[in-house]
Amino acid sequence: MEYAEPLILVVEDDVNDQNFIRRAFKQSGVANRIATVNDGEEATAYLRGLGFYADRSLHPLPRLIITDVKMPRMGGIELLAWMNARPEFRLIPAIMLTSSNDQADVTRAFEHGAKGYMIKPVQFGDLEKLIQTIADYWRASCVPYPRSAVCGFR
């Protein structure tokens, strides 16, 4: 099933960071819907369409996932490993957006399929610039969405 509007899923346990990321995407001119979940465990429920997320017309599969590394219950690296082990989710691109610059986290993220690893800036203006970079890249990119290439976000 294809959806007209590519959705961005933000996996982030800090509500303030969720709001900052959402606002930065809006400031960058991204018109796509942005869904947020609080950790990797909730993200797996979203991806599998379980419970609250069962209605795919309301909760379509994302075309891009932005996740933090360190979160309660299931962190971003564990989420990537979970996705990478399942062919139906393996092609959904995921970017780490985190405050961790630990080289072990960077290496593990890429080993488990991250398509990018970016350090969360402290200042909102710098976050806006980083989100603008992400938005520009994904607007120009053809995303290998599970069964077809989808080029560009809105």
Secondary structure, DSSP 8 states (H G I E B T S, - for coil): ---SS--EEEE-S-HHHHHHHHHHHHHTT--S-EEEESSHHHHHHHHHT-GGG--TTTS---SEEEE-S--SSS-HHHHHHHHHT-HHHHTS-EEEEES---HHHHHHHHHTT-SEEEE--SSHHHHHHHHHHHHHHHHH-EEEETTEEEE---
